[in-house]
Amino acid sequence: MPSSSPRASSQVSEAACQAILLALPAQVALLDGSGRVVEVNEAWRHFARINGWNDPNAGVGSSYLTECDTAAGESENEGRAAGAGIRAVLAGIEPRFELEYACHGPTLKRWCCVCVTPTGGGSGGAVVMHMDITERRRIQEELRSSEERFSRIAEVTADGIWDWDLESDTVWRSPGVERLFGVTATMTNSTPWAERLHPEDRSSVLDGMYAAIHGTASHWSSEYRFRRLDGRYAWVSDRASSSSTPATDPR
């Protein structure tokens, strides 16, 4: 039976690797064991062009480690860290290195993540891949800002606010809950709340709540009596909506 020669197989493998390199949307550079750039993909070249990099070779043939070591301005600390991380991967000290950093262009702000892994096969080189994470950072920043606004509102409002994670059965309560009922943050699951419902109200309250949780009602509201830590009952007007998976009914 005919079989392919090792040389032919190697050529096919190299062609496949080259095709993958060119097709990747991330910016990819291949380094040799000394940190010199031996190949880059089109995404890397495009990024170099739009950021005013004058090198027509987009860094091919130059030392990537030197680029890291000589970074100046706002990129100085990240450059030093990247250089140290790449050296650790090239030396076999670390199997992987990642770093998030600002890569702002002339007209817009961007964030990237560099990931460095060894090429394998005993060549001693490394693959350097830069990925645009601007959208992820934007979402994270929006979530952080939203959480900060929510925390400020929860701190100053006279109402009690609670959030129940149905999967873990953990409950977050605002400071207003403690001020109104004496229920502290150490009471972190739903059982103490259910146990403090007035016996005459408990069934109707839990029926309505679990109907909302299990999807037969979109929202839930109820007025009921709730026992404070001092033993007295307070009338509560409670409104809630469910946006998670069903919880186990504790009854």
N, C-alpha and C positions, 0 to 999 in steps of 0.2 A: 504494500500500500504506500502511496506517496505521502510524504510528511514534510511539513515546513521546516526549514532550517532555523537554528537559533538566531542567525542574523536576520532572516526574514521576519521572524516573530518579534525581534527587537525593533525592527523598522516599523512594523504595524503598531507596536506599543507606543513608540515615540510619536507616530502620527496621531494616534488616538489622544495621547496626552496633550499634544499641540492643539488639537481641535477643541478639547475641553477647556484648555487655557484661554483660547480666543473667545469661546462662547460664554464664559462666566461674566455675569453683570458686575461682579465685584472687581476692584482693581487689584491685580495679582502681579507679583514679581517673583522670579526665581533667583535665589542667591547661591553662590558657590560657598565652599567652606570658609573662605576668608571674608565673606560678607559682600562680595562684589556682585552687582546685578548682571545676570547673564541673559535674562529674557523677561519681557513684560507683555501683558495682553493689551488689547485695544482699549478697554475701559481705563487702564492705567494711562495710556497715551492721551486719551480724551481728557481725563482729569488734569493732566499736566498742561494741555493746551489751554483749557478754559481758565486755568489759574496763572497763566502768564509765564510758565516755565519755558525758558528760552532754549533749553537743550533739545535739539532735534531728535536725539536718540532716547529721550524720556528717561535718562539715567542709566541706560544699558552701557555696561563697561565701567561704570563708576562705582565707588564704594558706598553702599547704602549706610554702613556704619558711620562713615565720615559725615554723611548728611545728617544723621541723628546727633552726632557729637557736636556739630557746629551750629545746630539750631539756635536761633536767637529770639529775643523778644518774648511774646506770650507763649511761644512754642518751645522755649528752652527746657523747661522741666520735663515736658512730655518727650522731647527728643532724647534727653539723657536717659529717661526711663526706658524708652523704646530700644535704645542702643544696648543697655544692660540686659534687657529681656532677650533680644536677638542673640547676643553673645552667649547667654545661658543655653539657648536652644541649640546653637551651632556646636557648643562644647558638649552637648549631651547631658547637661546638668538638669535642665527642665524639659519636659516633653511638650510643653505648650506655653505660649505667652499671649496675653490679651491686654489691651489698653484702650480705653475710650478717651477721645481728645477732640478739641475744637479744630475744625479745618475750614474756617470762614474764608469765603472768596471775596473778590472786590465788591460784589453787589448783594450778597446774601450770606446769612449765617448757616453753617452746616456743622454737624457733629459726625464723627466717624469712629469706627472701632477697628484697630489693627489686630490681626490674629496671625501668629507665627508658629509654624510647625515644621519639623524636620522633613526633608524630602525622602529619607529612607534609602535603603539599598546600599548603605555604606558610603554614599557620596559626600556626606558631611555638610550638605547644603541645607537650605531652608526655603519654605514657601511663605511669602509675606502677602497677606490679603487684607485690603482695606475695604470696609463696608460702610455705606452711608446709613447712619442710624438717626438721622435728623427727625424723621417722623416719630420714631419711638421716643426720642427725647422730648419732642413737643407734647406727646400724649402724657408722658410722665410728669412734665412740668404743669400741664393743665390739671392733672389729678392732684398733684401736690398743692396747687393753688386752691383747688376746690376743697380739699381736705382742710386747709388752713382757714378758709372762709367758714366752712361748716363748724370747725372747732371754736372759732370766735363767736359765732351765733349761739352755739350750744352753751358757751360759758356765760353769756350775758342774759339769755332768755329766762323768763320765770317759769316756763313750761319744763316738764321733764321729757327728755328724748331718749329713746332706746333703740338699739339695733341688734337683732337676733340673727346670728349665723346658724342656719338650720342644719347644716351638715355637721358642724362641730358642736352644736348646742352651747355656744358661748354667746353671752349677751354683753354688749357695751351699753353703759348708761351715762347720761350726761350729769354734770354736777347738780342740775335742777332736780333730778330724781332723788338724790340724797337730801337736798334741802326740803323737799316736799314730804318724803316718806321715810327718810332715814335709811333707805336701802343703799348700801355702799357698793363700791366697785369690786369688793371681794366676793360678792354674790354674783358669780360669773356665768351661771347657767340658768335655764328657764324654770327649773323645779321650784326654787324658793318663791318665784313670782306666782306660780300656779297654786302653791300651798297657801299663799296669803290672800287668795280670793275669798270673799265671803261665801260660806257654804250654800246660801240661797242663790248666789249668782254664778257659782263656779261652772255648772253644766252649760248654761246658756252662753257664757263668755267663751269657753273652750270650744263649744260647737261652732260658734261663729268664726272664731280664729282659725280653726283647722279647715273649715270650709274654704276660707280664703287661701290658706296655704296649699291645699290640694287642688285648687283651681276651679272650684265650683262657684266661687265669688271672687271678683277682681279686687275688692277692697273690703276692709273690715272696720267697723266702728261699734263702740259699745259704751254704756255707762254702767259702772259697777262699783262695789265697795271693796276697798283694798286695805288690808291690815298693816298699819305702820309698825315700826319696831317697838314703839311704846305700847302696843296692844290696841290702840284706838283705830277705828275704821275711818277712812277718808273716801268720799265719793270721787270717782275718777271718770273723766270723759276721755276715752282712748280712741285713736284713729290710726290705722295701719294699712299697708299694702305689702304684698309678697312678691319678691323677684328672685326666688331661689328654688331649690329642690324641696320636695315634701319632707317634713319632719315627722318623727315618731310621736304619736299621741301618748302623753305620759299617764293617761288615766287607766 
